Amino acid sequence: MTLSAINNFLHCETPDAWLQAALENQETLLIDHANCEKKAAATAMNLMFRHTEKPDLLRKMSQLASEELLHFQQVVEILERRAIDYARLSSSRYAASLRELIAKEGEREQLVDTLIVGALIEARSCERFAKLAPLLDSELQKFYTSLLRSEARHFEDYLALAQENAEGDIAAKVARFADAESRLITTPDAEFRFHSGLPA
């Protein structure tokens, strides 16, 4: 999976204004990055508990959860080296807004929608790591670059699982979710977070 495939999947690029805000708020960026890795692991574990009858999902989500927890540990170690307290942050609107679009009824529909949301979150994370890395100090540049391959694979796994578990082609559904994701990225956001939109 290449970055060009991820960029084609997403309906917009991260705005330069967000990148500038990230450079000005690196402590918040790192703390929220740690939160995102922890939440990603929890999401994968939740899918494993809810869908024990799906071997491919169990295998892919098990690997994803393990990798996300490793990334969480790595971010926490970076915070410690930089004497940054891992403080509580409020959640961004991003993931919650996407999850509001998940079907309220029908186990299959809910699963497919959840997997599409996962694909979008992983794709956006990968896109932002790639854009941020050249702008950061050598330690963070090396770390964020090292995350690209796994984040891209997580995106690919989520999308493949969504199609495997759907009754038909998911292109129209993916486009609907991606349009919503693009609006969250390109509209003003009250708080800076790893997945926030334009700085208000």
C-alpha positions as CSV (number, residue, x, y, z in Angstrom):
1,M,0.0,0.0,0.0
2,T,1.4,3.3,-1.1
3,L,0.8,6.8,0.2
4,S,-0.7,7.7,-3.2
5,A,-3.4,5.0,-2.6
6,I,-4.2,6.5,0.8
7,N,-4.3,10.1,-0.7
8,N,-6.7,8.8,-3.4
9,F,-8.9,7.2,-0.8
10,L,-9.1,10.4,1.3
11,H,-11.2,13.2,-0.1
12,C,-8.9,16.0,1.0
13,E,-5.3,16.7,2.1
14,T,-4.5,17.9,5.6
15,P,-4.6,21.7,5.4
16,D,-1.3,23.7,5.9
17,A,-3.0,25.6,8.7
18,W,-3.3,22.4,10.7
19,L,0.3,21.5,10.1
20,Q,1.3,24.9,11.4
21,A,-0.8,24.5,14.5
22,A,0.8,21.1,15.0
23,L,4.2,22.6,15.0
24,E,3.1,25.2,17.5
25,N,1.4,22.7,19.8
26,Q,3.8,19.7,19.8
27,E,3.1,18.7,23.4
28,T,-0.6,18.5,22.8
29,L,0.1,16.6,19.5
30,L,2.1,14.0,21.3
31,I,-0.3,13.6,24.2
32,D,-3.2,13.2,21.8
33,H,-1.2,10.9,19.6
34,A,-0.8,8.6,22.6
35,N,-4.5,8.8,23.2
36,C,-5.2,7.9,19.6
37,E,-3.0,4.8,19.8
38,K,-4.7,3.6,23.0
39,K,-8.2,4.1,21.5
40,A,-7.2,2.3,18.3
41,A,-6.1,-0.7,20.3
42,A,-9.3,-0.6,22.3
43,T,-11.4,-0.5,19.1
44,A,-9.6,-3.5,17.7
45,M,-10.1,-5.4,21.0
46,N,-13.8,-4.5,21.1
47,L,-14.2,-5.9,17.5
48,M,-12.5,-9.1,18.6
49,F,-14.8,-9.5,21.6
50,R,-17.9,-8.8,19.5
51,H,-17.1,-11.0,16.5
52,T,-15.5,-14.2,17.7
53,E,-16.9,-16.1,14.8
54,K,-14.8,-14.3,12.2
55,P,-11.2,-15.7,12.0
56,D,-9.9,-13.2,9.5
57,L,-11.1,-10.3,11.6
58,L,-9.7,-11.8,14.8
59,R,-6.3,-12.3,13.2
60,K,-6.1,-8.8,11.7
61,M,-7.5,-7.0,14.7
62,S,-5.2,-9.0,17.1
63,Q,-2.1,-7.8,15.1
64,L,-3.5,-4.3,14.9
65,A,-4.1,-4.1,18.7
66,S,-0.6,-5.3,19.4
67,E,1.0,-2.8,17.1
68,E,-1.2,0.1,18.4
69,L,-0.2,-0.7,22.0
70,L,3.4,-0.8,21.0
71,H,3.0,2.6,19.4
72,F,1.3,3.9,22.5
73,Q,4.3,2.7,24.6
74,Q,6.7,4.4,22.2
75,V,4.8,7.7,22.4
76,V,4.7,7.5,26.2
77,E,8.5,7.0,26.2
78,I,9.0,10.0,24.0
79,L,6.8,12.1,26.4
80,E,9.0,10.9,29.3
81,R,12.2,11.8,27.6
82,R,10.8,15.3,26.9
83,A,9.5,15.7,30.5
84,I,5.9,16.1,29.1
85,D,3.2,15.0,31.5
86,Y,0.7,12.5,30.0
87,A,-2.3,14.7,31.0
88,R,-5.9,14.0,30.3
89,L,-7.2,15.7,27.1
90,S,-10.8,16.0,25.9
91,S,-11.6,14.0,22.9
92,S,-11.7,15.6,19.5
93,R,-15.0,15.8,17.5
94,Y,-13.4,13.7,14.7
95,A,-13.9,10.1,15.7
96,A,-17.2,10.7,17.5
97,S,-18.7,12.5,14.5
98,L,-17.7,9.7,12.2
99,R,-19.2,7.1,14.6
100,E,-22.5,9.0,14.6
101,L,-22.9,7.9,11.0
102,I,-22.6,4.2,11.9
103,A,-25.9,2.3,11.3
104,K,-28.0,2.0,14.4
105,E,-29.6,-1.3,13.5
106,G,-28.4,-4.5,11.7
107,E,-25.3,-6.2,13.0
108,R,-23.7,-6.6,9.5
109,E,-24.3,-2.9,8.6
110,Q,-22.9,-1.8,12.0
111,L,-19.8,-3.9,11.5
112,V,-19.2,-2.7,7.9
113,D,-19.7,0.9,8.9
114,T,-17.4,0.5,11.9
115,L,-14.7,-1.0,9.7
116,I,-15.0,1.9,7.2
117,V,-14.6,4.4,10.0
118,G,-11.5,2.5,11.1
119,A,-10.1,2.6,7.6
120,L,-10.6,6.4,7.4
121,I,-9.0,7.1,10.8
122,E,-6.0,4.9,9.9
123,A,-5.7,6.5,6.5
124,R,-5.8,10.1,7.9
125,S,-3.3,9.1,10.6
126,C,-0.9,7.8,7.9
127,E,-1.4,10.9,5.7
128,R,-0.6,13.2,8.7
129,F,2.4,11.3,9.8
130,A,3.8,11.6,6.3
131,K,3.1,15.3,6.1
132,L,4.4,16.0,9.6
133,A,7.6,14.0,9.6
134,P,9.7,16.3,7.4
135,L,8.8,19.3,9.6
136,L,9.8,17.8,13.0
137,D,13.0,17.2,14.9
138,S,15.1,14.2,14.0
139,E,13.6,11.9,16.8
140,L,10.0,12.6,15.8
141,Q,10.8,12.5,12.1
142,K,12.3,9.0,12.5
143,F,9.5,7.8,14.7
144,Y,6.6,9.1,12.5
145,T,8.3,7.8,9.4
146,S,8.6,4.4,11.0
147,L,4.8,4.3,11.6
148,L,3.8,4.8,8.0
149,R,4.0,1.1,6.9
150,S,1.9,-0.2,9.8
151,E,-0.7,2.5,9.6
152,A,-1.0,1.9,5.9
153,R,-1.5,-1.8,6.5
154,H,-4.1,-1.1,9.2
155,F,-6.0,1.1,6.7
156,E,-5.8,-1.7,4.1
157,D,-7.0,-4.4,6.6
158,Y,-9.9,-2.3,7.8
159,L,-11.1,-1.7,4.2
160,A,-10.6,-5.3,3.1
161,L,-12.6,-6.5,6.2
162,A,-15.4,-4.0,5.4
163,Q,-15.7,-5.4,1.9
164,E,-15.5,-9.0,3.0
165,N,-18.3,-8.5,5.5
166,A,-20.6,-6.5,3.2
167,E,-23.4,-7.9,1.1
168,G,-22.4,-5.9,-1.9
169,D,-19.9,-3.3,-3.2
170,I,-19.1,-0.7,-0.5
171,A,-17.8,2.1,-2.8
172,A,-20.9,4.4,-2.4
173,K,-20.9,3.9,1.4
174,V,-17.2,4.6,1.6
175,A,-17.6,7.8,-0.4
176,R,-20.4,9.0,2.0
177,F,-18.2,8.4,5.0
178,A,-15.1,10.0,3.2
179,D,-17.1,13.1,2.4
180,A,-18.1,13.5,6.0
181,E,-14.4,12.9,7.1
182,S,-13.3,15.6,4.6
183,R,-15.7,18.1,6.1
184,L,-14.3,17.4,9.6
185,I,-10.8,18.0,8.3
186,T,-11.5,21.2,6.4
187,T,-13.9,23.1,8.7
188,P,-13.0,25.1,11.8
189,D,-12.4,23.2,15.0
190,A,-12.5,24.6,18.5
191,E,-9.6,22.5,19.9
192,F,-6.3,21.4,18.4
193,R,-6.0,17.6,18.3
194,F,-4.2,15.0,16.2
195,H,-7.3,14.6,14.0
196,S,-8.8,18.1,14.4
197,G,-9.9,20.3,11.6
198,L,-8.9,23.8,10.7
199,P,-7.6,25.9,13.7
200,A,-10.5,28.1,14.8
